[in-house]
Structures are given as structure tokens and as C-alpha cells.
Amino acid sequence: MERQPPQWLEVGEGPARRHLAYLKQDGGGAPVVWLGGFRSDMRATKAEALAEWARANGRTCLRFDYGGHGESEGDFAAFTLSDWLSDALAAIQEQCTERPILVGSSMGGWIALLAARRLLGTALQPAGLVLIAPAVDFSEELMWAQMPDAIRRTILDEGVWNRPSEYSPDPTPITRALIEDGRKHLMFGGEIRAGCPIHILQGMRDPDVPWRQALKLVEHLSGDPVVLTLIKDGDHRLSTPEDIARLQAAVAGMASAP
């Protein structure tokens, strides 16, 4: 299939104005919105599989790249979770006319829950969430809390530590701004409310987001209906054909709900 060129969404004001790249295909029913992970992009395997499902089922599908990700403008290291949450809200509010189904992978799972909280009680309150290895509070619990003192000191003194990446030949800059900004959005301090049904897909061999984090999330989602699917041999990416089939089935189930 020919590579679809991106469209552009303007976000921010004044000197902070920039452009986000997005891909949208129109259809019926609740629009399906892809929220990618940390340093991932809208053309990754699961995002493409979601778009394929949407095409086959006549569904609107929206996917985009956060600032500093993929084809969007900006330097990755200059952004924080607040920026990426704002990007997600801008994309949803400008491109969705009905209550969306948010599909969030890893960091995108955290952003999906934060966005749902912001949209609660509005015309765009999500109709459902599908979360893949949701990395809720990852900057604090899965990064800062796990870092040796020497790395913490580098971040505090130099403002950044370049972490080797298993997914990219280039290291990932972990900035002091990212860690400090993440603390404004921590969710595990109390009840988490999305106001819609949630389906979580979690691999039990995930080295990045331990499966017990998913159990912890379920415990905090005490007021919402939640289904948790644990994949015994699943890794963090959950991108095998079987994993993709589970993702598409979870989205189909959410899309068919009354």
C-alpha cells in the first residue's frame, strides 16, 4: 500500500507554535484514536494494525506523532509529558466529533488515562480505553525509582542522561525536566477514574512495564469496568501476529459496546 503523507495540526501559541503530523481515515461510529509510546510513532506496527482494522470495519481512525516524535516538529529532549498530553488533547478536540475510543500503548496508556480525566463530563468523554502495557507513572516508578544514585546525580547536575535504547541505535535523552514534570501527573496516589470501560493487554515477560503494574492499575480503577488480559509469554511490544489479533479484538469489542 502506498505510504500516506501526513496532514498537519497546529498546536501552541506564539514562539511555542509548532506542527504535529497526523493521519486520519474517515468512517462511522466512535473514532479510534491511537496514542503511541515513548519515542514511538504513528507508523509503528500496532498503529498500522489498528488503522488496518479501522479500514476493514469502516471506522474513523486518528493517529498522530507527539512533539519531537516521528514526523512532528521539535527536538524530543525539549518536551515533557505535559506537552505530549496537550498534543493528545488538541488532536482529539480538533479531529473528533464523537466520543472516541482511546488506544494507548505504554506511555500512551498513561496519556490516555490523563486525557480521559480531562475530558470527563464533556462531549468528548471517551467511550472506552484499550491500554497496551500501560506505563502509568513511568517517569517516577519505572525510571527515577530504579536509577542508581550516579545516574540520578547526572540528571540533576547536567539536566540529562542519555540512556542506551534496545529499540533504537540512538540513546534516549532522559531529562530532569521530564522527571520533574512527570510528578505533576502521577496517578497512583489515589483512585483513577476514566468514566468508561477499559481493556488492558499486558505481557508477563515485559521487561519495561512489569505485569504487576497492570494489577496495580486495576486496583486503582475501582469505579470503572475493567478487563485485564495477561499474555504469559508477551513482551513489551506485544506485536506478534497473535498479539495484534488480541489488540484488534479488544478494540472491536469496545467499538461494538452500546
N, C-alpha and C positions, 0 to 999 in steps of 0.2 A: 504493500500500500504506500502511496506517495506521502512523504512527510508533510504534515500540515503546518504551514507557517503560523507563528503565534500572532495573537492580537495583543493590544496594549491597553493597560488600565493605569491612569494617572492617580498617584496617591501622594499625600503630604502637601505642604504649602510652602511658598517662598523658596528659600535656598534648599529646603528639605524635599522639594518636589522631585519625584522620580517615577519611573515607569515599571510596572510589573507585566511580565509576559504571561498570557493565559491562552488556553484552548477551550473552546466551548462548542458543543454539538447540541442542537435543539431537539426536543421531543416532548413527551407528555409526562404527567404525574409529578411527584416530588422530585426536584432536581437533585442529582447525586453530585456531591462536592468532594473532591479529593484534597486532603491536607497531608502533604508529604512530611518526611522526616528530616532530621538534622543533616544538612548538606546533600540531601537527595533532590530530585527534580521531578517535574510533571511528566517526563517521558520514561520514567523508570518502569520496570516490569509490571509491578502491581497496578500502577496508574494506567498503563496501557491496557491491562486486562480489564480494569474497571470500565474504561472507555469502550472497549470491545463489547462488554456485556450490555452497556447502555445503548450502543448502536443496534445490537441484536434485539433489544427489547423496547426500542422506541422511546428511550428515556433521555431527558436533558442531562448532560454531564458537563461539569465545570472542573477544570484543574488549572493550577497556576503555580508559578515559582515565587517563593518569598524573596524579599530583597536580599541580594547577594547570593542567591541560589540560581542554578540553571541559566536561563536566558534573561532573567530580570536584571535590572541595573543595580549597581552598588558593589562594594567590597564586603565580602562575607564578614570579616572581622569587625566591621563598623556597626553591625546590627546586634540586637538583643531580642529576647523573647517578646518584649513589649512591641517591638517593631513588627515582628512576624505575626503576632496576634492582630495587630492593627491591619496588616496586609490581608489576613484571612477575613476579618470583618468587612473590610472595604470590598473585597471580591464578592462576598456573599450578598452584601447590601446593594451592590450595583448591578449584579448579574442574576440574582434570583428573584422571581416574582411569587414563588410559593415556598412553603416551609420545606427546607432542604433536609436531605439525609447526608450527614457529615461522615466521611470515611477517613479516619485519621490513623496514620502509621507512625509508630514510635513517638518522636516529638510531636507529630501531628495529632496523636491521641490526646496529649496534654492540651494542645491548642484547641482541639475540638471541644473538650470539656470547658475550657475557659470561654470559648466563643458561645457555647450553649448557655453558660451562665449569664453572659452579657445580653444574649438575645431572649432570655426567659421573659415571657409575658408580652412579647412583640409579635407582629405579623409574621416574622421570620424565625420564630422559635422552632428549633429543629424538630422534624418529625421522627427522627431516630438517629442513633450513632452506631457505627461499626468501627471498633477500635482494634488495631493490629499491634500487639506488643506495646501497649500504651506506656510511654515513658513519663508518667506524671512525676513532677518534682525532680526530674533527672539531673538538673544542674547542681542541686544540693545533695540529693541522696545517692545518685549514681556517679557523680563526678567529685564534688568537693569532699564529701564524707569519706570517699575511698582513696583520696590522694595522699601520698606521703608528704611529710612536712616540707621537704625540699621543693616539691612542685608547688605547693601552696605558697611558699615564700617567693618563688619565681613569679607567680601570678600577681601577688600583692606588690612586689617591688618593681617588676618590669612591665606589669599590665597585661602580659600574655604569656602563655606556654603553648608551644607547638607540639601537639600530641600526634604521634605516629598513627596512621589510619590503616585498618585492614581492608577498607573499601576503596581507597584512593592512593595513588603514588605520592600525593602531596600530603603533608601533615595538616592536621586540623587546628587552627588557632583557637585556643580556649582563653577568652579574655576575662579580665577582672570585671569589666562591665557586664558580661554575660552572667557571671556568677552572682554579682550583686543585684542585677535586675531580676534574675530568676527568683530571688527571695520575695519579691513583691507579688508573686503569682503562686506561691506554694499552696497546695490544696489539701494536704493530708493532716492539717491541723484541726479539721472538723468535718462535718457532713458535706458531701459533694452532691449537688443536685443539678441534674441536666434537664429534668422536666420532660423526658421522653424515654422510650425503650432503648436499651443498649445491648449490643452483642460484642463480646470481647473474644478475639482469637489470640492465643498465646502459646508459643513454643516452650517446651520444658527443657530444651537444650539451648536456650537463648543465653549467650554469654554477656550480652549488653543490658538486657532488662530481665532479671531473674523472674521466673514464673510466680514466685511468691508475691512479687509486686502486684500482679494481677489479682491475687486473692485479697491483698490489702485494699486495692481499689474497690473490689466488690463490697467489702465490709463498709467502706465509706459511702457507697452509693445506696444507702439504706432506704431511700424514698423512691427509687426508680426501679422498674422491672429490668433485670439483668440476666443475660445468658452468658456463661463463660465456657468457651471451648478450649480445652488444653490439648495440644498436639504433642504426644510423648516424645517423638523424635524431631520436633520442629526447632529450627534455629531462629535467629533474629529476623532474617529477611522474609521467611515464610513465602518463598517464591517458586517452590516446586510446582509441577502441574497439579498435584493433589492439594497443595496449599491454595493455589489460585482458584481451584474449584470450590474450596471451602469459603473463600472470600466472596466469590460471586454468588454462592448460595446464601450466605449471610445477608448480602445486600438485597438479593431477590426476596428473601423472607421479610426484610424490613420494608421493602417497597410494596409488598402485597398486603401489608397490615392495613386495617381500616383506618 
